[in-house]
Amino acid sequence: MTASLQDPVLSVANLRVSIGGRTEAVRGMSLAVARGETHCMVGESGCGKSISALSVMNLLPRGIIRTADHIRFQGQDLLAMSERQMSRLRGDKISMIFQEPMTSLNPAYTIGSQMSEVLERHRRAIRRQAMDRAAELLARVGITAPGMRLGQYPHQLSGGLRQRVMIAMALMCDPELLIADEPTTALDVTVQAQILRLLQKLQQELGLALLLITHDLGVVARMAQRVSVMYAGEVVETGAVGDVFAAPTHPYTRGLLDCIPVPGKTQTGEPLGNIPGMVPRIPPGFAGCGFRDRCMSAAPECAQAVPLRDAGGDHSYLCRLPPDWTRASAA
């Protein structure tokens, strides 16, 4: 699917990722993220969200191959960049917050040492300037006594504090694009809410383009202006959050939303919806809809090429079903 934003900070077209020639982890994924916008990628684990983000950053392990019509950041072609050029960009104008801060932070170095290295490398700042910037950002993300925290090691901080450190580190060079890969994983509910509020506040204050990866539709509703629903390596539905939530058109999107209780509508004790089965591994040469084995509306023609349909405005989806099937099935 091709997004229609004008002059986006990030634009990805027809991204494909192959693992060992046996699995197509991403199949034709396209999206665009504008300055000041939060764009969420949502779907179950194994749908291709994280590996898509790693492809943008060119951080894929050996044996994994990416191709695309283009991956552009502020008009620059990332596919044409050497590893040296990409390493200059990563952590500078593009930053990423990974899922688990304990494995992302180096246990052998203090927080201050790791944060200051970012500014020293990309902006050639002296250590004192870099440490002052690190302390400033720790305070900005809500960490008290930032000077003391700079001298601590990752294991001395709680999970919530480590995640705040990761956010502060990602902001060291005032990036234009921030990719957050499930930044609330392994945090308790209260801390999750704090981290999401922090990201939302920083995104609004700094005008960042934020690509947020999550499996939680509640996060999407709260944080995003646009959403891309991923399944089996494809974006199966995309559009403005209000449009997609008001009229979910792909059966997978409807299934995800049916799993969530709705205040004022879902009665106590009423069973929630569910999607039977698991996300499949897609082999090379696979044809048709990847969701057909789990879909209640599947038909023989779902094994053939799936059309891209217009659901109105910027809202589109991949399915043989017409846009008005949602209303017809609900009647």
C-alpha positions in Angstrom: 0.0 0.0 0.0 1.3 3.5 -0.8 0.7 6.3 1.6 -0.3 9.7 0.1 1.4 12.1 2.5 3.2 15.0 0.8 6.9 15.3 1.6 7.0 12.8 4.4 10.0 12.5 6.8 10.0 8.8 6.1 8.7 7.0 3.0 8.8 3.3 2.4 7.5 1.7 -0.8 7.1 -2.1 -1.5 9.5 -3.3 1.2 10.2 -7.0 1.1 12.3 -9.0 3.6 13.4 -12.6 3.0 14.8 -14.8 5.7 17.2 -17.5 4.4 15.2 -17.8 1.2 12.5 -19.8 3.1 10.3 -17.2 4.7 8.9 -13.9 3.4 8.8 -11.9 6.6 7.7 -8.7 4.9 5.8 -8.6 1.7 5.3 -5.3 -0.1 5.0 -3.1 3.0 4.6 0.7 2.3 4.1 3.6 4.6 4.8 7.3 5.1 5.3 9.3 8.3 5.0 13.1 8.3 6.7 15.6 10.6 4.8 15.9 13.8 2.8 12.8 13.1 2.5 9.5 15.1 2.0 6.5 12.8 1.4 3.2 14.5 2.1 -0.2 13.1 -0.1 -2.8 14.9 -0.6 -6.5 14.7 0.2 -9.7 16.5 3.7 -10.9 17.2 5.2 -12.4 14.1 3.4 -10.0 11.7 6.5 -8.3 10.5 6.4 -5.0 12.5 9.8 -5.0 14.2 11.7 -6.5 11.2 10.2 -3.7 9.0 11.6 -1.1 11.4 15.0 -2.8 11.5 15.0 -2.8 7.7 14.6 0.9 7.7 17.5 1.3 10.0 19.5 -1.4 8.0 20.1 -3.4 11.2 19.1 -6.8 9.9 21.2 -9.8 10.8 23.2 -11.7 8.2 21.2 -14.0 5.9 18.2 -11.6 5.8 17.7 -9.8 2.6 15.7 -6.6 2.1 14.5 -5.0 -1.2 12.3 -2.1 -1.8 11.2 0.4 -4.5 12.6 3.0 -2.1 13.3 3.8 1.5 13.7 7.6 1.8 14.4 9.8 4.8 14.0 13.5 4.2 14.5 12.8 0.5 17.7 10.8 1.0 17.7 7.3 -0.5 18.7 5.0 2.4 19.0 2.0 0.1 21.9 3.7 -1.7 23.8 4.5 1.5 26.9 2.6 2.6 27.1 1.2 6.1 29.4 4.1 7.1 26.8 6.6 5.9 24.0 4.8 7.7 26.0 4.7 10.9 26.3 8.5 10.8 22.5 8.8 10.4 21.5 6.2 13.1 21.4 7.9 16.5 21.6 11.3 14.9 18.7 12.2 12.7 17.0 8.8 13.1 16.8 7.2 16.5 15.2 4.0 17.7 13.9 2.8 21.0 14.2 -1.0 21.3 11.8 -3.4 23.0 13.9 -4.3 26.1 16.1 -1.6 27.5 18.1 -4.0 29.7 19.4 -5.8 26.7 19.9 -2.5 24.7 22.0 -0.8 27.4 25.5 -2.0 28.0 25.8 -3.4 31.5 29.5 -2.6 31.7 29.2 1.2 31.2 27.5 3.9 33.2 24.3 5.6 31.9 26.3 8.9 31.5 29.1 7.2 29.5 26.6 5.6 27.1 24.5 8.7 26.6 27.5 11.1 26.2 29.0 8.8 23.5 26.1 9.6 21.2 26.8 13.3 21.2 30.6 12.9 21.1 30.3 10.7 18.1 27.7 12.5 16.0 28.4 16.1 17.0 32.0 15.9 18.2 31.0 17.4 21.5 33.5 17.4 24.4 32.7 15.1 27.3 31.5 17.9 29.6 29.1 19.2 27.1 27.8 15.8 26.3 27.2 15.0 30.0 25.4 18.3 30.5 23.1 17.4 27.6 22.6 14.0 29.0 21.6 15.4 32.4 19.3 17.9 30.8 17.5 15.1 28.9 17.2 12.8 31.9 15.5 15.6 33.7 13.2 16.3 30.7 12.0 12.7 30.7 11.1 12.9 34.3 14.2 11.3 36.0 15.0 13.0 39.3 18.6 13.6 40.5 19.9 13.2 36.9 23.5 14.0 37.9 23.5 10.9 40.2 21.8 8.7 37.6 24.6 9.5 35.1 27.0 7.6 37.4 24.8 4.6 37.8 24.8 1.3 35.8 21.7 -0.1 34.0 21.2 -2.8 36.6 20.8 -0.2 39.3 17.7 1.3 37.6 14.1 0.0 37.5 12.6 -1.1 34.2 10.7 2.2 33.9 13.8 4.3 34.6 15.8 2.3 32.0 13.1 2.9 29.4 13.2 6.7 30.2 17.0 6.5 29.8 16.5 4.9 26.4 14.1 7.7 25.3 16.5 10.4 26.6 19.4 8.7 24.7 17.4 8.6 21.5 16.8 12.4 21.8 20.5 13.3 22.4 21.0 14.7 18.8 17.5 16.1 18.2 16.3 13.5 15.7 13.8 14.1 13.0 12.4 10.5 13.2 11.9 8.4 16.3 11.1 4.7 15.9 9.7 3.1 19.1 9.5 -0.6 19.0 7.0 -1.7 21.6 8.5 0.7 24.2 6.3 -0.5 27.1 7.1 -4.2 26.8 7.7 -5.9 30.2 6.6 -2.8 32.1 3.7 -2.8 34.6 0.5 -1.0 33.6 1.2 2.2 35.6 4.7 2.6 34.2 3.4 1.8 30.7 0.9 4.7 30.9 3.7 7.0 32.1 6.0 6.1 29.3 3.2 6.6 26.7 2.3 10.0 28.1 6.0 10.9 28.0 6.4 9.9 24.4 3.2 11.8 23.4 4.4 14.9 25.2 7.9 14.8 23.7 6.5 14.2 20.2 4.2 17.2 20.4 6.8 19.5 21.9 9.6 18.6 19.5 7.5 18.0 16.4 9.0 14.5 15.9 7.9 12.1 13.3 7.1 9.1 15.5 6.8 5.5 14.1 5.3 3.5 17.0 5.2 -0.3 16.9 2.7 -2.0 19.1 0.2 -4.9 19.4 -2.1 -2.8 21.6 -5.0 -1.1 19.8 -5.7 1.0 22.9 -2.2 2.5 22.4 -3.1 3.2 18.8 -6.3 4.9 19.7 -4.6 7.1 22.3 -1.3 7.9 20.5 -1.7 7.9 16.7 -3.0 9.9 13.9 -2.5 7.1 11.3 -2.4 3.3 11.6 -1.1 0.5 9.5 -2.5 -2.9 10.4 0.1 -5.6 9.6 -0.6 -9.3 9.1 1.8 -12.0 7.8 4.2 -9.4 6.5 1.6 -7.2 4.7 -0.1 -4.0 5.6 -3.7 -5.3 5.2 -5.4 -2.0 6.2 -4.2 1.6 6.6 -5.7 5.0 7.2 -6.5 7.7 9.7 -7.1 6.1 13.1 -10.6 7.5 13.4 -11.6 6.1 10.0 -10.1 2.6 10.6 -11.6 2.3 14.1 -15.0 3.6 13.0 -15.2 1.3 9.9 -12.7 -1.5 10.2 -12.9 -3.2 6.8 -10.3 -6.0 6.7 -11.5 -9.1 8.6 -8.3 -9.1 10.6 -8.7 -5.6 11.8 -12.3 -6.4 12.8 -11.1 -9.5 14.6 -8.5 -7.4 16.6 -11.1 -4.9 17.6 -13.6 -7.5 18.6 -11.1 -8.8 21.1 -11.2 -5.5 23.0 -13.9 -4.7 25.6 -15.8 -1.4 24.7 -16.8 0.7 27.7 -20.6 1.1 27.8 -21.2 -1.7 25.2 -19.4 -4.8 26.4 -21.4 -6.3 29.3 -19.9 -7.9 32.4 -19.3 -11.6 31.7 -19.9 -11.3 28.0 -17.2 -13.2 26.1 -14.8 -11.3 23.9 -14.0 -12.1 20.3 -11.0 -14.2 19.4 -9.0 -15.0 16.2 -8.4 -18.8 16.1 -5.1 -20.1 14.9 -1.6 -18.4 14.6 0.2 -16.1 12.3 1.6 -18.3 9.5 5.1 -18.3 8.0 4.8 -17.2 4.4 7.1 -19.1 2.0 8.4 -17.6 -1.3 5.9 -17.6 -4.1 2.9 -17.6 -1.7 -0.3 -16.3 -3.5 -3.5 -14.9 -2.2 -4.5 -13.7 1.2 -2.3 -14.7 4.1 -5.2 -14.4 6.5 -7.5 -16.8 4.7 -6.9 -19.9 6.9 -8.1 -17.9 10.0 -10.9 -15.9 8.3 -14.6 -16.6 8.8 -15.3 -14.9 5.4 -12.7 -16.8 3.4 -13.7 -18.2 0.0 -11.9 -20.1 -2.7 -11.0 -16.9 -4.6 -8.9 -15.8 -1.5 -6.1 -18.1 -2.8 -5.8 -15.8 -5.8 -4.3 -12.3 -6.1 -5.9 -9.9 -3.5 -7.1 -6.5 -4.7 -6.2 -3.2 -3.0 -9.5 -1.6 -2.2 -10.4 2.0 -1.4 -12.6 2.4 1.7 -12.9 6.2 1.2 -10.5 9.0 1.8 -7.0 7.8 2.8 -8.4 4.5 4.1 -7.5 1.4 2.0 -7.3 -2.3 2.6 -6.2 -5.7 1.0 -9.2 -8.0 0.6 -11.7 -9.4 -2.0 -14.6 -8.1 0.2 -16.2 -4.8 -0.9 -16.0 -1.8 1.4 -19.7 -2.0 2.4 -19.3 -5.6 3.7 -18.8 -4.3 7.3 -22.2 -2.6 7.3 -23.9 -5.6 5.6 -22.5 -8.1 8.1 -23.4 -6.0 11.1 -27.0 -5.6 9.9 
